[in-house]
Amino acid sequence: MHLSYITNDTFDIIQQMLRHKQIRASNSQYSAPILLIKKRDGTYRFIVDYLKLNNITIQDNYALPNLEQAIQTVGGHQYYTKLDLRSGYFKIPILDKDKHKTAFITVHGL
C-alpha cells in the first residue's frame, strides 16, 4: 500500500474527529504514535499507541462490584438497553490537567 494513500486517510480521519470535537490541536511536550488498522470493510481504524503512557500511569485500585448483590438488586425486573460503542472511547472524560498527555503525532503535526 502506498504511503500517500494512508496519509490521505489519516488526514480525513483527523479532520472528521476535529469536526466532531473528539480531538483538538495541541502543542504538548508529549506525543504518541498513531496506527491505521484496515478493517474488513476496507475503512481504517484510527489507533493511538499509548503504551509508553500506560506504562507510567498509576493504576486506580478499587473493589469489583459484588455480583450476587447486583443480581439481587435487579432481580425480578426487566431491563432493556442499547449500547453504541462506535465512538465510545471518545466519551471517556479526561481531567483537564491530564489532556496534554494524550497528544498524538502524525505527518500533519500534533
N, C-alpha and C positions, 0 to 999 in steps of 0.2 A: 504494500500500500504506500502511496506517495505521501511524503510528509506534509506537503501543502494542502492535501485533502483533509488530513487530520487537523491541521492548523485552522482551516476554514470552519470545520465542525466545532472545534474548541471555541473559536470566536463567536459562532452562532449560539452555542450553549451559554456562554458567559453573558452575551447580550440579553438573552431571554431571562437569565437569573437576575440581572441588573433591573430589567423592566418589572419583574415580579418582586423586587426588593428583597430577594433572598440573599444577595451579597451586595457589597459596596466597594468602591475603590479604596485602596489602603496605601499607607506609607510606613507600614510596620517594619520593625527590625527583624521580625520573624517571617519565614516563608516556608511553605511545604510544597512538595512537587505534586503535580496532578497526573492522572492517568485517564485515558479514554478506553473503556472496555466495550467492544462491539457486542450488542445484544442479538438475539435470534431474529428480531425483526429488521435488522440492518442499521438501527439507530445506535447511538452510543450512550453509555452510562458514564457520567462525569464523576470521577473519584478523586478525592484529595487524600494523599498519603500522610496521615498524622501519626505514623509510627513513632517518630522521634518525640513528638509532643506527648503521646500516650506513655512513653517510657519514663517521662519525668513528672507525670501527673500524679498527685496524691489522690489515692482512691478513697471514695466515701465508704464507710463501714456502717451497715445497718442490718437489722434482723430481717429475714424474709417473712412475709405475712404468713400467719398460721392458716393453712389450707382448710383444716377442719372447721375453724371459726368462720372463715369466709363462706364455706358451703352452708353452714347453719344460718348465716345472715341472709343469703339469697334463696335458701330452700323454700319451696312452695310458691315461688314467684316465676313469672315468665319474663324473660328479658330478650329483647331484640336489639342487635347492634349492627352498625355498618361502619367499617373502618377502611379509610383510604390512605394507604401508606406511600403513594407515589412520590410525594414531596414531604413525607413525614420527618425526614432528617432535618429539614429546614424549619420545622415547627418547634424544635427543642430550644428553649431560651438559653442564652449565654449571657453571663453577667457583663455589663459594660466594661468593667475593669479587665476582663479576660478576652474580649473580642479581638484585640490586636494579635493575640497568639494564634488565631485561626487563619491568618493570611495565607494565601497560596500564590504561587508564581507560575506564569505562563510566558510564552514568547511575546505576549502583549503587555507584560508587566504584572505588578501586584494587584 
